[in-house]
Amino acid sequence: MDEGIAEEAASLRARNNLRTPDAIQLATAIRSGASFFLTNDSDFAAVPGISVHILQKLS
């Protein structure tokens, strides 16, 4: 984790009411250029900056 990820995580946490660990994971994915974020947490679907795929909806 670097300063950029920490800043992105803080911003995501503030704007989207995320828990800190969730915000760090999303910020890491966004900053690393991930194509999408796969999760079972449907609260992530509204997070801007990355395409979020909800595992339950893919089956």
PyMOL Python script that loads the backbone (N, CA, C, O; Angstrom):
from pymol import cmd

cmd.read_pdbstr("""\
ATOM      1  N   MET A   1       0.847  -1.168   0.000  1.00  0.00           N
ATOM      2  CA  MET A   1       0.000   0.000   0.000  1.00  0.00           C
ATOM      3  C   MET A   1       0.897   1.237   0.000  1.00  0.00           C
ATOM      4  O   MET A   1       1.902   1.305   0.708  1.00  0.00           O
ATOM      5  N   ASP A   2       0.501   2.203  -0.813  1.00  0.00           N
ATOM      6  CA  ASP A   2       1.254   3.450  -0.861  1.00  0.00           C
ATOM      7  C   ASP A   2       0.323   4.623  -0.552  1.00  0.00           C
ATOM      8  O   ASP A   2      -0.864   4.442  -0.281  1.00  0.00           O
ATOM      9  N   GLU A   3       0.885   5.812  -0.600  1.00  0.00           N
ATOM     10  CA  GLU A   3       0.120   7.006  -0.253  1.00  0.00           C
ATOM     11  C   GLU A   3      -1.083   7.222  -1.182  1.00  0.00           C
ATOM     12  O   GLU A   3      -2.148   7.649  -0.736  1.00  0.00           O
ATOM     13  N   GLY A   4      -0.906   6.929  -2.453  1.00  0.00           N
ATOM     14  CA  GLY A   4      -1.996   7.085  -3.419  1.00  0.00           C
ATOM     15  C   GLY A   4      -3.167   6.179  -3.116  1.00  0.00           C
ATOM     16  O   GLY A   4      -4.321   6.601  -3.199  1.00  0.00           O
ATOM     17  N   ILE A   5      -2.882   4.931  -2.763  1.00  0.00           N
ATOM     18  CA  ILE A   5      -3.944   3.989  -2.409  1.00  0.00           C
ATOM     19  C   ILE A   5      -4.632   4.443  -1.124  1.00  0.00           C
ATOM     20  O   ILE A   5      -5.856   4.370  -1.015  1.00  0.00           O
ATOM     21  N   ALA A   6      -3.853   4.909  -0.158  1.00  0.00           N
ATOM     22  CA  ALA A   6      -4.434   5.382   1.106  1.00  0.00           C
ATOM     23  C   ALA A   6      -5.370   6.564   0.868  1.00  0.00           C
ATOM     24  O   ALA A   6      -6.451   6.630   1.453  1.00  0.00           O
ATOM     25  N   GLU A   7      -4.960   7.488   0.018  1.00  0.00           N
ATOM     26  CA  GLU A   7      -5.804   8.644  -0.290  1.00  0.00           C
ATOM     27  C   GLU A   7      -7.068   8.232  -1.035  1.00  0.00           C
ATOM     28  O   GLU A   7      -8.160   8.719  -0.745  1.00  0.00           O
ATOM     29  N   GLU A   8      -6.905   7.332  -1.994  1.00  0.00           N
ATOM     30  CA  GLU A   8      -8.074   6.823  -2.743  1.00  0.00           C
ATOM     31  C   GLU A   8      -9.022   6.096  -1.805  1.00  0.00           C
ATOM     32  O   GLU A   8     -10.237   6.274  -1.899  1.00  0.00           O
ATOM     33  N   ALA A   9      -8.492   5.282  -0.906  1.00  0.00           N
ATOM     34  CA  ALA A   9      -9.319   4.544   0.052  1.00  0.00           C
ATOM     35  C   ALA A   9     -10.082   5.498   0.965  1.00  0.00           C
ATOM     36  O   ALA A   9     -11.266   5.291   1.232  1.00  0.00           O
ATOM     37  N   ALA A  10      -9.415   6.528   1.438  1.00  0.00           N
ATOM     38  CA  ALA A  10     -10.080   7.504   2.303  1.00  0.00           C
ATOM     39  C   ALA A  10     -11.219   8.199   1.559  1.00  0.00           C
ATOM     40  O   ALA A  10     -12.292   8.424   2.119  1.00  0.00           O
ATOM     41  N   SER A  11     -10.979   8.529   0.312  1.00  0.00           N
ATOM     42  CA  SER A  11     -12.005   9.173  -0.497  1.00  0.00           C
ATOM     43  C   SER A  11     -13.187   8.237  -0.745  1.00  0.00           C
ATOM     44  O   SER A  11     -14.343   8.636  -0.603  1.00  0.00           O
ATOM     45  N   LEU A  12     -12.894   7.002  -1.112  1.00  0.00           N
ATOM     46  CA  LEU A  12     -13.957   6.016  -1.338  1.00  0.00           C
ATOM     47  C   LEU A  12     -14.766   5.775  -0.066  1.00  0.00           C
ATOM     48  O   LEU A  12     -15.992   5.674  -0.108  1.00  0.00           O
ATOM     49  N   ARG A  13     -14.073   5.684   1.049  1.00  0.00           N
ATOM     50  CA  ARG A  13     -14.729   5.445   2.338  1.00  0.00           C
ATOM     51  C   ARG A  13     -15.675   6.598   2.665  1.00  0.00           C
ATOM     52  O   ARG A  13     -16.808   6.371   3.090  1.00  0.00           O
ATOM     53  N   ALA A  14     -15.223   7.809   2.472  1.00  0.00           N
ATOM     54  CA  ALA A  14     -16.031   8.984   2.793  1.00  0.00           C
ATOM     55  C   ALA A  14     -17.241   9.121   1.869  1.00  0.00           C
ATOM     56  O   ALA A  14     -18.345   9.420   2.324  1.00  0.00           O
ATOM     57  N   ARG A  15     -17.030   8.903   0.575  1.00  0.00           N
ATOM     58  CA  ARG A  15     -18.112   9.092  -0.403  1.00  0.00           C
ATOM     59  C   ARG A  15     -19.120   7.956  -0.419  1.00  0.00           C
ATOM     60  O   ARG A  15     -20.287   8.165  -0.750  1.00  0.00           O
ATOM     61  N   ASN A  16     -18.675   6.743  -0.061  1.00  0.00           N
ATOM     62  CA  ASN A  16     -19.540   5.566  -0.242  1.00  0.00           C
ATOM     63  C   ASN A  16     -19.868   4.834   1.049  1.00  0.00           C
ATOM     64  O   ASN A  16     -20.459   3.754   1.021  1.00  0.00           O
ATOM     65  N   ASN A  17     -19.487   5.418   2.183  1.00  0.00           N
ATOM     66  CA  ASN A  17     -19.794   4.824   3.485  1.00  0.00           C
ATOM     67  C   ASN A  17     -19.303   3.373   3.584  1.00  0.00           C
ATOM     68  O   ASN A  17     -20.023   2.489   4.048  1.00  0.00           O
ATOM     69  N   LEU A  18     -18.067   3.152   3.138  1.00  0.00           N
ATOM     70  CA  LEU A  18     -17.471   1.814   3.168  1.00  0.00           C
ATOM     71  C   LEU A  18     -16.656   1.622   4.435  1.00  0.00           C
ATOM     72  O   LEU A  18     -16.185   2.591   5.030  1.00  0.00           O
ATOM     73  N   ARG A  19     -16.494   0.379   4.842  1.00  0.00           N
ATOM     74  CA  ARG A  19     -15.567   0.068   5.925  1.00  0.00           C
ATOM     75  C   ARG A  19     -14.149   0.238   5.381  1.00  0.00           C
ATOM     76  O   ARG A  19     -13.913   0.099   4.181  1.00  0.00           O
ATOM     77  N   THR A  20     -13.223   0.535   6.266  1.00  0.00           N
ATOM     78  CA  THR A  20     -11.843   0.797   5.849  1.00  0.00           C
ATOM     79  C   THR A  20     -11.236  -0.363   5.052  1.00  0.00           C
ATOM     80  O   THR A  20     -10.656  -0.113   3.995  1.00  0.00           O
ATOM     81  N   PRO A  21     -11.339  -1.618   5.505  1.00  0.00           N
ATOM     82  CA  PRO A  21     -10.742  -2.707   4.708  1.00  0.00           C
ATOM     83  C   PRO A  21     -11.335  -2.813   3.300  1.00  0.00           C
ATOM     84  O   PRO A  21     -10.619  -3.088   2.337  1.00  0.00           O
ATOM     85  N   ASP A  22     -12.649  -2.592   3.189  1.00  0.00           N
ATOM     86  CA  ASP A  22     -13.298  -2.639   1.873  1.00  0.00           C
ATOM     87  C   ASP A  22     -12.789  -1.519   0.980  1.00  0.00           C
ATOM     88  O   ASP A  22     -12.522  -1.730  -0.203  1.00  0.00           O
ATOM     89  N   ALA A  23     -12.657  -0.332   1.548  1.00  0.00           N
ATOM     90  CA  ALA A  23     -12.166   0.807   0.778  1.00  0.00           C
ATOM     91  C   ALA A  23     -10.733   0.583   0.307  1.00  0.00           C
ATOM     92  O   ALA A  23     -10.381   0.956  -0.812  1.00  0.00           O
ATOM     93  N   ILE A  24      -9.912  -0.021   1.149  1.00  0.00           N
ATOM     94  CA  ILE A  24      -8.520  -0.312   0.767  1.00  0.00           C
ATOM     95  C   ILE A  24      -8.477  -1.311  -0.385  1.00  0.00           C
ATOM     96  O   ILE A  24      -7.700  -1.140  -1.324  1.00  0.00           O
ATOM     97  N   GLN A  25      -9.297  -2.340  -0.321  1.00  0.00           N
ATOM     98  CA  GLN A  25      -9.328  -3.337  -1.399  1.00  0.00           C
ATOM     99  C   GLN A  25      -9.754  -2.699  -2.716  1.00  0.00           C
ATOM    100  O   GLN A  25      -9.131  -2.928  -3.753  1.00  0.00           O
ATOM    101  N   LEU A  26     -10.810  -1.903  -2.672  1.00  0.00           N
ATOM    102  CA  LEU A  26     -11.283  -1.245  -3.893  1.00  0.00           C
ATOM    103  C   LEU A  26     -10.260  -0.250  -4.428  1.00  0.00           C
ATOM    104  O   LEU A  26     -10.017  -0.196  -5.634  1.00  0.00           O
ATOM    105  N   ALA A  27      -9.665   0.533  -3.545  1.00  0.00           N
ATOM    106  CA  ALA A  27      -8.662   1.509  -3.969  1.00  0.00           C
ATOM    107  C   ALA A  27      -7.469   0.819  -4.610  1.00  0.00           C
ATOM    108  O   ALA A  27      -6.923   1.305  -5.601  1.00  0.00           O
ATOM    109  N   THR A  28      -7.068  -0.303  -4.053  1.00  0.00           N
ATOM    110  CA  THR A  28      -5.952  -1.065  -4.620  1.00  0.00           C
ATOM    111  C   THR A  28      -6.294  -1.559  -6.023  1.00  0.00           C
ATOM    112  O   THR A  28      -5.464  -1.496  -6.930  1.00  0.00           O
ATOM    113  N   ALA A  29      -7.515  -2.048  -6.193  1.00  0.00           N
ATOM    114  CA  ALA A  29      -7.946  -2.517  -7.512  1.00  0.00           C
ATOM    115  C   ALA A  29      -7.981  -1.366  -8.508  1.00  0.00           C
ATOM    116  O   ALA A  29      -7.514  -1.510  -9.638  1.00  0.00           O
ATOM    117  N   ILE A  30      -8.529  -0.231  -8.102  1.00  0.00           N
ATOM    118  CA  ILE A  30      -8.626   0.925  -8.992  1.00  0.00           C
ATOM    119  C   ILE A  30      -7.239   1.420  -9.379  1.00  0.00           C
ATOM    120  O   ILE A  30      -6.963   1.647 -10.558  1.00  0.00           O
ATOM    121  N   ARG A  31      -6.373   1.588  -8.398  1.00  0.00           N
ATOM    122  CA  ARG A  31      -5.030   2.122  -8.649  1.00  0.00           C
ATOM    123  C   ARG A  31      -4.153   1.178  -9.453  1.00  0.00           C
ATOM    124  O   ARG A  31      -3.244   1.621 -10.155  1.00  0.00           O
ATOM    125  N   SER A  32      -4.419  -0.128  -9.358  1.00  0.00           N
ATOM    126  CA  SER A  32      -3.602  -1.091 -10.095  1.00  0.00           C
ATOM    127  C   SER A  32      -4.123  -1.327 -11.508  1.00  0.00           C
ATOM    128  O   SER A  32      -3.508  -2.059 -12.284  1.00  0.00           O
ATOM    129  N   GLY A  33      -5.255  -0.709 -11.842  1.00  0.00           N
ATOM    130  CA  GLY A  33      -5.802  -0.830 -13.190  1.00  0.00           C
ATOM    131  C   GLY A  33      -6.601  -2.091 -13.429  1.00  0.00           C
ATOM    132  O   GLY A  33      -6.707  -2.552 -14.565  1.00  0.00           O
ATOM    133  N   ALA A  34      -7.161  -2.656 -12.379  1.00  0.00           N
ATOM    134  CA  ALA A  34      -7.968  -3.873 -12.526  1.00  0.00           C
ATOM    135  C   ALA A  34      -9.155  -3.612 -13.450  1.00  0.00           C
ATOM    136  O   ALA A  34      -9.717  -2.517 -13.466  1.00  0.00           O
ATOM    137  N   SER A  35      -9.520  -4.623 -14.208  1.00  0.00           N
ATOM    138  CA  SER A  35     -10.649  -4.506 -15.123  1.00  0.00           C
ATOM    139  C   SER A  35     -11.986  -4.495 -14.391  1.00  0.00           C
ATOM    140  O   SER A  35     -12.940  -3.847 -14.821  1.00  0.00           O
ATOM    141  N   PHE A  36     -12.036  -5.217 -13.287  1.00  0.00           N
ATOM    142  CA  PHE A  36     -13.265  -5.284 -12.492  1.00  0.00           C
ATOM    143  C   PHE A  36     -12.930  -5.747 -11.086  1.00  0.00           C
ATOM    144  O   PHE A  36     -11.813  -6.179 -10.804  1.00  0.00           O
ATOM    145  N   PHE A  37     -13.927  -5.647 -10.205  1.00  0.00           N
ATOM    146  CA  PHE A  37     -13.795  -6.092  -8.820  1.00  0.00           C
ATOM    147  C   PHE A  37     -14.895  -7.104  -8.579  1.00  0.00           C
ATOM    148  O   PHE A  37     -16.072  -6.789  -8.756  1.00  0.00           O
ATOM    149  N   LEU A  38     -14.535  -8.313  -8.180  1.00  0.00           N
ATOM    150  CA  LEU A  38     -15.488  -9.390  -7.954  1.00  0.00           C
ATOM    151  C   LEU A  38     -15.741  -9.538  -6.461  1.00  0.00           C
ATOM    152  O   LEU A  38     -14.802  -9.671  -5.678  1.00  0.00           O
ATOM    153  N   THR A  39     -17.006  -9.515  -6.070  1.00  0.00           N
ATOM    154  CA  THR A  39     -17.363  -9.578  -4.663  1.00  0.00           C
ATOM    155  C   THR A  39     -18.751 -10.193  -4.475  1.00  0.00           C
ATOM    156  O   THR A  39     -19.504 -10.354  -5.435  1.00  0.00           O
ATOM    157  N   ASN A  40     -19.073 -10.528  -3.251  1.00  0.00           N
ATOM    158  CA  ASN A  40     -20.428 -10.955  -2.907  1.00  0.00           C
ATOM    159  C   ASN A  40     -21.168  -9.852  -2.174  1.00  0.00           C
ATOM    160  O   ASN A  40     -22.315 -10.041  -1.768  1.00  0.00           O
ATOM    161  N   ASP A  41     -20.538  -8.714  -2.000  1.00  0.00           N
ATOM    162  CA  ASP A  41     -21.116  -7.599  -1.262  1.00  0.00           C
ATOM    163  C   ASP A  41     -21.815  -6.652  -2.231  1.00  0.00           C
ATOM    164  O   ASP A  41     -21.158  -5.892  -2.942  1.00  0.00           O
ATOM    165  N   SER A  42     -23.129  -6.696  -2.260  1.00  0.00           N
ATOM    166  CA  SER A  42     -23.885  -5.888  -3.223  1.00  0.00           C
ATOM    167  C   SER A  42     -23.790  -4.390  -2.947  1.00  0.00           C
ATOM    168  O   SER A  42     -24.152  -3.591  -3.810  1.00  0.00           O
ATOM    169  N   ASP A  43     -23.316  -3.988  -1.774  1.00  0.00           N
ATOM    170  CA  ASP A  43     -23.133  -2.567  -1.475  1.00  0.00           C
ATOM    171  C   ASP A  43     -22.048  -1.945  -2.344  1.00  0.00           C
ATOM    172  O   ASP A  43     -22.005  -0.723  -2.488  1.00  0.00           O
ATOM    173  N   PHE A  44     -21.182  -2.748  -2.919  1.00  0.00           N
ATOM    174  CA  PHE A  44     -20.093  -2.237  -3.746  1.00  0.00           C
ATOM    175  C   PHE A  44     -20.565  -1.848  -5.142  1.00  0.00           C
ATOM    176  O   PHE A  44     -19.839  -1.161  -5.861  1.00  0.00           O
ATOM    177  N   ALA A  45     -21.745  -2.262  -5.535  1.00  0.00           N
ATOM    178  CA  ALA A  45     -22.210  -2.048  -6.906  1.00  0.00           C
ATOM    179  C   ALA A  45     -22.264  -0.577  -7.291  1.00  0.00           C
ATOM    180  O   ALA A  45     -22.128  -0.252  -8.470  1.00  0.00           O
ATOM    181  N   ALA A  46     -22.457   0.310  -6.341  1.00  0.00           N
ATOM    182  CA  ALA A  46     -22.602   1.729  -6.639  1.00  0.00           C
ATOM    183  C   ALA A  46     -21.283   2.498  -6.581  1.00  0.00           C
ATOM    184  O   ALA A  46     -21.279   3.719  -6.739  1.00  0.00           O
ATOM    185  N   VAL A  47     -20.181   1.816  -6.362  1.00  0.00           N
ATOM    186  CA  VAL A  47     -18.890   2.490  -6.233  1.00  0.00           C
ATOM    187  C   VAL A  47     -18.376   2.875  -7.618  1.00  0.00           C
ATOM    188  O   VAL A  47     -18.225   2.015  -8.486  1.00  0.00           O
ATOM    189  N   PRO A  48     -18.105   4.167  -7.830  1.00  0.00           N
ATOM    190  CA  PRO A  48     -17.586   4.605  -9.134  1.00  0.00           C
ATOM    191  C   PRO A  48     -16.094   4.317  -9.269  1.00  0.00           C
ATOM    192  O   PRO A  48     -15.396   4.132  -8.272  1.00  0.00           O
ATOM    193  N   GLY A  49     -15.621   4.283 -10.488  1.00  0.00           N
ATOM    194  CA  GLY A  49     -14.194   4.138 -10.736  1.00  0.00           C
ATOM    195  C   GLY A  49     -13.762   2.747 -11.131  1.00  0.00           C
ATOM    196  O   GLY A  49     -12.638   2.548 -11.592  1.00  0.00           O
ATOM    197  N   ILE A  50     -14.659   1.770 -10.951  1.00  0.00           N
ATOM    198  CA  ILE A  50     -14.328   0.398 -11.340  1.00  0.00           C
ATOM    199  C   ILE A  50     -15.630  -0.370 -11.556  1.00  0.00           C
ATOM    200  O   ILE A  50     -16.627  -0.124 -10.878  1.00  0.00           O
ATOM    201  N   SER A  51     -15.608  -1.284 -12.490  1.00  0.00           N
ATOM    202  CA  SER A  51     -16.756  -2.142 -12.730  1.00  0.00           C
ATOM    203  C   SER A  51     -16.804  -3.207 -11.630  1.00  0.00           C
ATOM    204  O   SER A  51     -15.843  -3.952 -11.435  1.00  0.00           O
ATOM    205  N   VAL A  52     -17.924  -3.269 -10.918  1.00  0.00           N
ATOM    206  CA  VAL A  52     -18.071  -4.220  -9.820  1.00  0.00           C
ATOM    207  C   VAL A  52     -19.018  -5.325 -10.256  1.00  0.00           C
ATOM    208  O   VAL A  52     -20.143  -5.060 -10.680  1.00  0.00           O
ATOM    209  N   HIS A  53     -18.559  -6.563 -10.150  1.00  0.00           N
ATOM    210  CA  HIS A  53     -19.382  -7.726 -10.477  1.00  0.00           C
ATOM    211  C   HIS A  53     -19.762  -8.431  -9.174  1.00  0.00           C
ATOM    212  O   HIS A  53     -18.901  -8.773  -8.363  1.00  0.00           O
ATOM    213  N   ILE A  54     -21.058  -8.639  -8.992  1.00  0.00           N
ATOM    214  CA  ILE A  54     -21.556  -9.323  -7.796  1.00  0.00           C
ATOM    215  C   ILE A  54     -21.638 -10.806  -8.129  1.00  0.00           C
ATOM    216  O   ILE A  54     -22.365 -11.206  -9.038  1.00  0.00           O
ATOM    217  N   LEU A  55     -20.897 -11.614  -7.395  1.00  0.00           N
ATOM    218  CA  LEU A  55     -20.780 -13.031  -7.680  1.00  0.00           C
ATOM    219  C   LEU A  55     -22.133 -13.730  -7.738  1.00  0.00           C
ATOM    220  O   LEU A  55     -22.362 -14.541  -8.636  1.00  0.00           O
ATOM    221  N   GLN A  56     -23.017 -13.444  -6.823  1.00  0.00           N
ATOM    222  CA  GLN A  56     -24.330 -14.105  -6.804  1.00  0.00           C
ATOM    223  C   GLN A  56     -25.139 -13.829  -8.065  1.00  0.00           C
ATOM    224  O   GLN A  56     -25.938 -14.666  -8.485  1.00  0.00           O
ATOM    225  N   LYS A  57     -24.938 -12.672  -8.667  1.00  0.00           N
ATOM    226  CA  LYS A  57     -25.689 -12.309  -9.859  1.00  0.00           C
ATOM    227  C   LYS A  57     -25.104 -12.938 -11.123  1.00  0.00           C
ATOM    228  O   LYS A  57     -25.759 -12.944 -12.164  1.00  0.00           O
ATOM    229  N   LEU A  58     -23.881 -13.467 -11.047  1.00  0.00           N
ATOM    230  CA  LEU A  58     -23.237 -14.080 -12.202  1.00  0.00           C
ATOM    231  C   LEU A  58     -23.634 -15.532 -12.406  1.00  0.00           C
ATOM    232  O   LEU A  58     -23.436 -16.083 -13.489  1.00  0.00           O
ATOM    233  N   SER A  59     -24.190 -16.153 -11.384  1.00  0.00           N
ATOM    234  CA  SER A  59     -24.529 -17.581 -11.506  1.00  0.00           C
ATOM    235  C   SER A  59     -25.904 -17.808 -12.063  1.00  0.00           C
ATOM    236  O   SER A  59     -26.324 -18.955 -12.221  1.00  0.00           O
TER     237      SER A  59
END
""", "prot")
cmd.dss("prot")
cmd.show_as("cartoon", "prot")
cmd.util.cbc("prot")
cmd.orient("prot")
